[in-house]
Amino acid sequence: MTWAEKVNNYVARSRAGKYFQLEGSGARRERKNTRFLTEIRAGFTTFFAMAYIISVNSAIISDSGGTCVCEGTADDPVCDNNSEYLICINEFRVQLIAGTAITCCIACILFGILANLPIGLAPGMGLNAYFTYTVVGYHGTGNISYRTAMGAVFIEGFIFLILTILGIRQWLARLIPMSIKLGISVGIGLFLCFVGLQSSEGIGLVGSDPATLVALGGCPAIMKDATGACLGGKMESPTLWMGILGLLIMSILMLYRVRGALLIGIIFIAITSWPRVSEVTLFPYTEAGQNMFDYFKQVVKVQPLDRILTQFEFDLSASETWVALITFLYVDILDTTGTLYSMARYGGYMDKHGDFERSSMAFLSDAISIIIGACFGCSPVTAYVESGAGIAEGGRTGITAITIGFGFFISVFFSPVFASFPPWATGGALVIVGSMMAASARTINWDYPGDSIPAFITIAVMPFTYSISYGIVGGVVAYIIINTFVWVMEKITFGKLKPDYSKREPYWEMIRGRPLLPIYMRYLVAKVQGKPFNWYEDEHEFSDDEDNSERSSKRSNDKDDEDYPTQVVTTNGANENLTGHEITKEKITS
């Protein structure tokens, strides 16, 4: 037995292993093929895929001016040339790097412990842009101040918390048809691929174009115009080819089932991008490159938080504040719901009714994380689709999320290093994860247009609008219109005009399969009524249960053949004589 097996077995037999449902722990519902060290590796893979948020989130929100104040002049209305104001904004940005890392750390650890899911949480990329450029405005030129906007985020978190405790948020999520939930997974896969192919957060293969919106990119920075479109030199950027190299390395390593394939590719490309003497350096000899390199050289840096910590103003008198609050609510509900359900589907925790394990605790953790994030100056926190990178590495439990949180904890002190992972190092991983998530398309009900068309709209709208929430809205609205029209026509024609329902998804049966109130509310009701309560009544059948049942049946069928020698060819080409029992064991572990 190797040291890794000893560690895995020791943790699995511990109380922690049973709580996180590791295989071999004796938990009521073990998650198959879960190993402690695999969860750790998966956590670091997701962390490195998400690490860009440390610097990107702070860069976006600092454009709002934060808590810095400047009175614009006729010559400089937005204070772009006010050195004192720019110094203040830089201090705010640096502090927000630490604030973002702390927020992600607490959110991921909380989510891992309460929800036991391998999903990372961080300030949402679309929401932080909306917060900065629409709500507060560039350098505070919007209708409400940064502190008032933070107060709105703080209130939103409490509204989420109330909705979750009452079970309303979970009930709204369960109303989404299964075909659209599957479409969300595929759409997010395409969305991830699109992100991974762009230059801001990916390898840079796709660029902008004034005529077609997007086009082939990959040109050097000096060949781009003000809009980011290539004027020439397409596919000639050295960093593009480094990103493609990373994509190929990850793909080949995954083909040979090398553990940590995505993590190896990300770290290799990142390290090769740090020397300044190469054409693929992250720190070119420019003013911006020098500033990044100066920050990178600090390695260890502990920041004060006086400019970001609990900067609230609760002024709800302005209509713009209410608009922002409502927008935060519905966008965050749709984004988080879509991401959680797609990751649950990808990881195999979705049950027969379209729900997933500990969904109530997942939404509760998300609501608490929004409140915590607002205290550290961050826009609303949401689940991240980059979590698919860790799931692809074998992450299946909350240990993965806790490891992600540990990575962000380390980055609080080593933020100069973790903020210096270039986008072309992580872009390839996003493309690969997108391809894996697209596999859910084969389980969509393509035989009934009332299910397939809304699912396809969901898939298409997400990458084309660069918004998960718009994709969900498009699919749900299409589903309601199409199927309501069919129902009305059937009623007014007394059943004479109706389509073939034999291929239709059993929507209402799935909705009725789950109770409205969350399990802890039902426990309180039973307690008040003096009735016994079953804490496991929500445990419907999962896809893993079928696999476990098949494996148990397979073991029983092969028991009579345990001592029958059979010649097999192993993966290294050698011939071995294995018993039927050993062959079955080999199939199960693979």
N, C-alpha and C positions, 0 to 999 in steps of 0.2 A: 504494500500500500504506500503510495507516494505521500509526501507532506501535504500536497494540495487536497488529496482525498481525506487525509486525517483532519485537516482544518474544516473541510466541508461537512464531514460526518459529525465532528464535535459541535459545530454551530447548529446543525440540523437537529441534534438531540437536545439542545438547550431550550430554555423557556423562550428565548428570542426566536429561535428557529420555528418553534410551534406557533408563536404569535404571527410570524410572517409567512406561515404555511409552506415552509420549505419541504421539498420531497424527503421523505424519511423521518419527518419530525413527529408523526403521529397525530397531526392536526386533523380536524374534522374534514376539511377539504384541502388536501395537499395540492400544490400547483406542480404539475409534472415537470421533470427535467430542471428543477430550480436548484442551484448550487450557490453557496455563499460567495465564493470567489468570482463566479460568473456575474452575480449581481453587482459586485464591486467594480468589475471591469466594465460592465454595461453603464454603470453610473458615471464613470469617468469619461466614457465615450460620449454620452449625452452632454456632460459638462463642457467638454471641449467643443462640441457642436453648438452649444449655447453661449460660450464664453464671450462671443462678440457683443452680447447685449450689455456687458459691463461698460464698454466704451461707447457703443452706439447710442444706448439709451441716454447716457449723460450728455452726449453731443447734441442730441435732438432737443431734450428738455432745456438745456442751457441756452438754446436759441430763443427761448421765451424771455430771457433776462433773469428769470428766477426771482430772488429777493433783492436783486440789485435795482437801483432806481436811477433814472437819468431823464432830465428834461431836454427834449430834442430842440434843435434850433432850425432855422430856415435852411441853412446850408447842410445840416446834418440831422434830419428829422428822426432817424432811428438810432442815433448815437453810434454809428459804425466807426467813427473817427475819434471818439472820446476815449482816450487812453485809460483814464481812471475807471471808467465804466467797463471797459474790456478786461481790465485786470480783475475787477470784481467778478465778472462773468466767468473768467478762467478759474478763479478760486471756487466759485459755485460748482463749475463742471467737475473739478477734481474731487470736491467733497461728495458730489453726486455719484461718482464712480464707486466710492466706498458705500454710500447709501444704497445703491443698486445691488451691490454684492451682499450687503447685510440683508436686504429685503429678500433676495433670491435664496439665501442661506436659510432664513427662518421659514419661508414659504415651503421650500422643498422638504425640509426635515419634518415640518408639521404635516404636510401632505403624506409623506411616507409613513409616518406613525399612525395617523388617523385613517387614511384611505387604503394603505397597503397597496399602492399602485406605483409602477415605475415611471412616473411622469414628473417632469421638471416644470416649475412655475417661475415666471419672471414678468416684469412690466411688458404689456403687449406692444408690439411694434407699430401696429396701426393706431392704437389708442394714444400712444405717446406723441405721434405726429399730429393727430387731431387735437390733443391737449395743447400742443405748442403753437401750431400754425393757425388753428381755427378758434380755439377758446381764448387763450391768452394773447396770441399774436406774436409775431417776430419782435423781439425786444420789447414786449409788453404793449404792442400797438393794438391789441384786441379790446373787447368791450369789458372784460373783467380782469382782475389782477391775478397774479400767480397764487397768492395766498387764498383768495376766494375760490379759485379753481381747485386748489388742494382741499379746501373745505368741502367742496362738492364731491370729490373723490372719496373723502372720509365718510360722508353721509351715505354715498352709494354703497360702500362696504357694509354699513349697518342695515341698509334696506335689503341687501343680498342676504345678510345673516338672518333677518326676520323671515324672509321668503323661504329660506332653506329650512329653518326650524319648523315652520308651519307645513313644509312639504310641498309648497306651491311651485317652487323652482324645479323640483324633481318631476312633479306632475306635468309641467309644461314641456319638459324634455321628453317625457314618455309619449307625448302626443305626436311627436315627429314620426311619420311612417317609417317602417323598416327599410323600404327601398331608398328613401332619402338618407337614412342613416348610413346605409352602404355607399350611397353616392357621395356622402360627405367624406368618407374615408378615401375614395378614389380621387375626389376633387382636391383634397388636401395633399394627396400624393403628387398630383400635377402642379399644385401650388408650390410645394416644396421643390420640385424639379425646376420650376420657373425661377424661384428665388436662387437656387443653386447655380443657375446658368447666367445670372446677372452679375454685374461688376461690383455693386455695393455690398452684397452679401454672398457672392459666389465667384465662379471662375472667370466670368466676363465674356462668355461666348455670345450672349444675346445683348444687343444694344438698342438704343432708341432710334427712331426714324420719323421725320416729320410727316411723311406720306403714309407709311404703313404702320406707324406706332412702334413696332419692333422690327428688328432686322438682325442680320448677322453682324456681330461686333468683333471684339478681340483686337482692337487697334491700340497702339500706344496712346498714352494720355495726351501727348502733344498733337495727335492727329484728330482729336475730338473738338467739336464746336461747343458753344455755350450750352446747348441742350443735351450734350453727351453723345450725339450722333457721330459716327465715324466719317471723316472726310476722305479717308483712304487708309491703306495699310491694314485692311481687315485680316484677322487671324495672325497678326504679326507681333502681338504683345507677348513678351517673355512670360509674364505672370499667367497668361491664359494657358500656355503649354505646361507650366508647372501645375496648374489646376487639373489639366487633362491627365498629366502624369500621375497625380494623386488619385484621380478617379480610376485609372487603369490599375494602379497598385492595389487599391481597395478591392476592385472587382476580382482580380486574380487571386488575392489572398482569400477572399470569400469563396471563390470557386474551389479552392483546396481546403476549405473549412478551417482556416487558421483563426484561432481565437484572438479577438481584439483587432480584427482586420481594419475596421474603420478607425479605431484609435491609433493604430500604427501609421496609417496613411496620413491622418491629420497631423500627428506630431512630427513625422518625417518632413512633410512639406513646410510646416511652420519653422522648424529649426533651420532648414536650408534657405529660408527667406529672411533670416535675421542678419547675416553678414552684410555690411554696407558696400562691399567691393564687387558685388554681383549685379547682374541686370534684373534679377528677380527680387531685389531687396525690398523689404517693407519700409526701410528708412533711407530714401534717396537724399541726395545732397541739395535739398530745398529747404525753405523756411519751415514748411509743415513737417517734412521728414526729419529735420533737426529737432524740432519740438517733440516729436514722437520718440526719437532716439534718446533725447535727454531724459524723458520720462521713463523709458525702458531701462536705462542705466541705473536708475534708483533701486530697482529690484524689490526692495522692501520699503514700504511707505505706509505710515499710519496717519490718517487724515482726521482733522477736527470736523465736527458736524454742526457747527453753530449756524451756518447759513441754510441748512435744509431741515433740521430736526423740528417737527411739530410746528410748521409755519402755516397756521390756519387762520382764516377769517370766515366766519359763518354769516355771510350776507346773502340772503335769499330774496332780497327785494327786487333784483334785476331779472327780467325775463330771460336774458341770456344765460344766467346761472341755471335756471330750470331746464332750458334747452340742453345745456351741457350735461346736467345730471341725468336727464332722461336718455340722452344719446349714450352716455357711459353705460347706463343700465342695459339697454337692449343690445348694444354691440357686444358688451362683455358677456351677457347671457348666451348669445348665439355663438360667439367665438369659443368660449369655454365649453359649452355643451357640444359643439361640433368636434372640437379637438378631443375631449374626453371620450366621446362615443367612438370616434374613429380609432383612437389608440386602444380602447377596450376591445374593439373588433380585431384590430391588428394583433394584440397580445393574447386573444383567446379568452377574455373574461366575460364576453357578452352572453347573456342567457337566452332562452327560447322566446322570451317576451321582449327582447330588445333592450333590456336593462343590463347593468353590470354590477359586480360585487362592490359593496360599500359605496354606492353612488351618493347616498345622503351625506356620508362623511366626506366624500370628495368635494361636493358642493359647499359643505360647511367649511372645510379647510380653505377653499378658494375665497370665500367671503371674508374669513378672518385675515387672510393674506392681503386682501385689498386694503383693509384697515391698517395693517402693519406697514404696507408699502407707502400709504399716504403719510404716515408719521415720519418716514424717511425721505419724503420729497418725491416719490415716484408716482407715475400715472397708474391706472388700474392694472393689477396683476392678473394674469391669465395662464392657462396651461399652454405649453409650447409644443408645436408639432415636431420640433427637433428631438423630442423624446423618442420618436420612432427609431433614431439611430441606436439608442440604448436597447430598445426592444429587439432590434435586429441582432444585437450582440448577445441576446439571451436574457435580458432583464425582464422579470415577471413579478417582482414584489416591491414593497416599499423600501427595501434595503437599497435598491437602485436610486430611488428619490433621495434617501438620506445621504448616499454617497455624492449625489449631485450637490446637495446642500453643503456637504463637507468641502467639496471643491470650491464653492463660492465663499466658504469661511476662510479657506487658505488664501483665496484671491483678495480678501479684505486687506491682508498684509502684503501679498505679492501681486497686487493689482497691476503694477507696471509690466509684469511678465504676461499675465493672463489676458491683459487688454491688447497684447501685441500678437495675437494669432490672426494672420491675414485671412481675408474672406476666401481667397483661392485655396486655402488649406482645408476649409470646412465645406466648400461648395460641392465638391465631389461626393461627400457623404450624404448631403441633402438629396442629390440626384439619385443615388442608390436607394436611399430610404423611400423616395417617391416611387421608384419602380416597384418596390416591395408592397407598398400600400395600394398601388393600382391593382393588385391581384384580387381585391374585393369585388372588382367589376364582374367577375364570373359568377358571383352569387346573387347579383341583382336580378329581379324578376323581369327579364326582357320580353316575356311572352305576353304581357298585358300592358298595352300602351298607357293605361291610367297609372301604372307604377313606373314604367320604364322612362317615359318622357320627362316627368318631374325629376327623376334621378339623373337623367342626362343633363337637364338644365342646371341642376346643382353642380354637377361635375364641371360643366363648361364655364359657368359664370365665375367660379372661384378664381381660377388663374387669370381669366380675362379682365376681371375687375380688381384683381389684387386684394380680394377681401373674402374671408371665409363667411362672414355674416351675410353679405349680399348673396352669396351662393345658396345659403340655407333659406333666406327669404324668397329667392326666385323659385326654388324647388317646392317649398311649402305652398306658396301662392298658386303655382301651376297645378299642384296636386288638388288643392281645394276647388279651383275653378273647373278643372276637367271632371273630377269625380262628382262634384255637386251638380253640374249640368247633366251628367248621365243619370243621377238619382232623380232629378226633377223630371227629366223626359220619361223616365220609367213610371213615375207616379201619375203624370198627367195623361199618359197613354194607357194607363191601367195594366202596365206590364207588357204591352205589345211591342214597345220599342226599347230594347235593352241589349247590351253587348253580351258576349260569352263570358260569364263570370267564373267559369271553371279554372281559369288561369290567374284569377285575381288574388292578391295578397290578403290574408284574413286579418284586416286591420283592427276592427273592433274587438275581435276575440283576443288579440294581443293586448289591447288597452285594458280590457276587463280582467286580464290575468294578474294584474298587480293592484294592490290597494292604494287608495289616495294618500293616506297619512303615512309618514315615515315610521319606521319600526319603533323608535323611542317614544313617539307620540301614542302609538297603539299600546305600548307597554303601560304608559301612564293611565290611559283609559281603562285598560284591564285591571290595573291596580285599584283605581277608584271604584270599579264595579265589583271588585273582589273575585275576579275570574283568573284562572291559571293562564299563563302566557308562554308561548313557544318562541324563543328567540331565533329559531332556525326556520321559521315559516316563509321567509323570503328567499330561501335557497332553492331556486328553480334549477332545472337542468342546464348545464353549460356544455359547450363543445368538448371541453376536456373530459367531462363525465362519460361521453360516448367513447372517447379514445381509451379511457381507463377500463371501461366495460369490455371493449374489444380486446384490450391487452390481457385482461383477466381470462376471457374466454379462450384466447389464443394459448395462454399458459396451460389451461385445463386440457385443451385438445392435443397439445404437444407432450403432455405428461407421459403418455404411453410410449413415446418415441425418444425418451431422454437418453437412452443408452444405445440408440441406433446410430452408428457412425456414418457420417456423410462427408463427402469431399467437397470443399468450397474453395473459392479463390478469394483471398483477402485483398484489401485495397492496395497493398504493396506488391501484388502479383504472386505471392507465395501460396502454395497449396497446403492446406491443413486439414486434419481429420478432427471435426468437431461433433459433439453429440447434439441431438435435437434440442436439448435444454440450453446448450451454449449458443446455438443458432438463434433461438428465440430471445435469449438475453442480449445478443448482439443487435438484433433488430430493434429491441425496445430502447436500448441506449442510444442507437443512432437516430 
